[in-house]
C-alpha cells in the first residue's frame, strides 16, 4: 500500500500563490471585456473622463436600441450566418478528402502536391491579380466569393493530414481492403467516424474565420444587401452620423446621440462578439484537442 504524502506548509503556500496568480491573470484577461460591457450602458461623458471603472454610471440602453433598431444590423447578421454555415461546410468538404489522400503513403504524388500547398502559405499572386481572377470568374459582388475561392486553408489541411497519418492505423485499411473496401468507402465509413475530434477542430477554426472575415467583403462586394455583419459594424463605427436612419431620428436630438456615441461604439463590440462568446464554452475542449493533434505521443 502506497504512502500518502502530507501537504507541507511549503506546498500550501505554493498552492495559494498559484491561485492568487491565476486570479490575477484572469482579472487581466476578463476586465477589458467587462469594461466594454459596462461602458456600453454608461454615460459616454463619464466613460471618457475615466469615472466608469467597476460599475456602470448613467445607465442607458440608448446604444443597444439604436443598434437593434437598424435594419442593416439584422441583414448583416443574416448574411454572416449564411456565409459562415455554407462556407464551413464547403471548407470541410474540400479539406477532409484532400487531407486523407495526402496522408496515404501509397499515393506517390503526395509529397509534390504537399509542397505545392505549402508554397502557397508563403507566396501568393497578390491582391490585384486575385481581384482580377475573382472578377474573371464573375464572383465579385456575389455571395459565392465568401465561400468557394478560399475553401482550403493549408494550415488546417496540414493538421488534418497529420491526424489521419498518426491516428488512423494502416492495419484498419488493410483489414477493410481484404473485405473489398475501396479508399472512398474506407474514408466515408471508417476514417470520418474516427475523426470527429479533428473535424470539430478545423470546423471551428473555419467557422471563427468566416465569422470574423471582413476583408473579403471590403474588396469584392459593393452591394449593401450582401455585406456581412463585420462590414456593417465597421460602417457604423466610421460613420459621422452613427445611423443615417437611426440616431437623431424619432425625436432624438443630435446632441443626445453624440452624448451616447460611446454606448453605440461599445455596443457594436458586444453585438459582434456575443454569439462566439456564447458558443465558446461548449467548444473549448475541441480547441484544446486541436493543440495536441499531431503532437508526439509517448
Residue pairs with C-beta under 8 A, 6 or more apart in sequence:
35 52
35 53
36 266
36 269
36 270
37 266
37 270
38 52
38 54
38 55
38 56
39 47
39 52
39 56
39 262
39 263
39 266
40 63
40 64
40 263
40 266
40 267
40 269
40 270
41 56
41 59
41 60
41 61
41 63
41 64
41 263
42 52
42 56
42 57
42 58
42 59
42 60
42 263
43 52
43 57
43 58
43 60
43 259
43 260
44 259
44 260
44 261
44 262
44 263
45 58
45 259
46 52
46 57
46 58
47 262
48 262
51 57
60 260
60 263
62 256
62 260
62 263
62 264
63 260
63 262
63 263
63 264
63 265
63 266
63 267
64 263
64 267
64 271
66 242
66 243
66 246
66 247
66 257
66 264
66 267
67 73
67 236
67 264
67 267
67 268
67 271
69 243
69 246
70 236
70 243
70 245
70 246
72 224
72 227
72 232
72 235
73 229
73 232
73 233
73 271
75 224
75 225
75 227
75 232
76 227
76 228
76 229
76 230
76 231
76 232
76 233
77 229
79 143
79 226
79 227
79 228
79 229
80 210
80 211
80 228
80 229
80 230
82 143
83 143
83 146
83 147
83 210
83 213
83 228
84 207
84 210
84 211
86 147
87 146
87 147
87 151
87 206
87 210
88 203
88 206
88 207
88 210
90 147
90 148
90 151
91 151
91 152
91 153
91 156
91 202
91 203
91 206
92 199
92 202
92 203
92 206
93 151
94 151
94 152
95 151
95 152
95 153
95 156
95 157
95 160
95 202
96 160
96 192
96 195
96 199
97 187
98 152
98 157
99 157
99 160
99 161
99 163
99 164
100 160
100 161
100 164
100 187
100 191
101 107
101 110
102 110
102 113
102 114
102 117
102 157
102 161
103 110
103 161
103 162
103 164
103 165
103 168
104 110
104 183
105 170
114 161
117 154
117 157
117 158
118 154
118 158
120 154
121 154
121 155
124 130
125 133
127 219
131 140
131 219
131 220
134 140
134 145
134 149
134 220
137 149
139 145
139 148
139 149
139 220
140 220
140 221
141 220
141 221
141 222
141 223
141 226
142 221
142 226
143 226
145 216
145 220
145 221
146 210
146 213
146 216
146 217
146 228
150 216
153 205
153 206
153 209
156 202
156 205
156 206
159 198
159 201
159 202
159 290
159 293
159 294
160 195
160 198
160 202
162 293
162 294
163 195
163 197
163 198
163 293
163 294
164 191
164 195
166 294
166 297
167 194
167 195
167 198
168 190
168 191
168 194
168 195
172 186
172 190
173 181
173 183
173 186
173 190
176 185
176 186
176 190
177 186
181 189
181 190
192 199
197 286
197 289
197 293
198 290
198 293
200 283
200 286
200 289
201 286
201 287
201 289
201 290
201 293
202 290
204 283
204 286
204 287
204 290
205 290
208 276
211 275
211 276
212 230
213 228
213 230
214 228
214 230
214 231
214 234
217 226
217 227
217 228
217 230
217 231
218 231
221 227
221 231
227 235
229 271
229 272
230 272
233 268
233 271
233 272
236 242
236 243
236 264
236 268
237 265
237 268
241 247
241 248
242 257
242 261
242 264
243 249
247 254
247 257
247 264
248 254
248 257
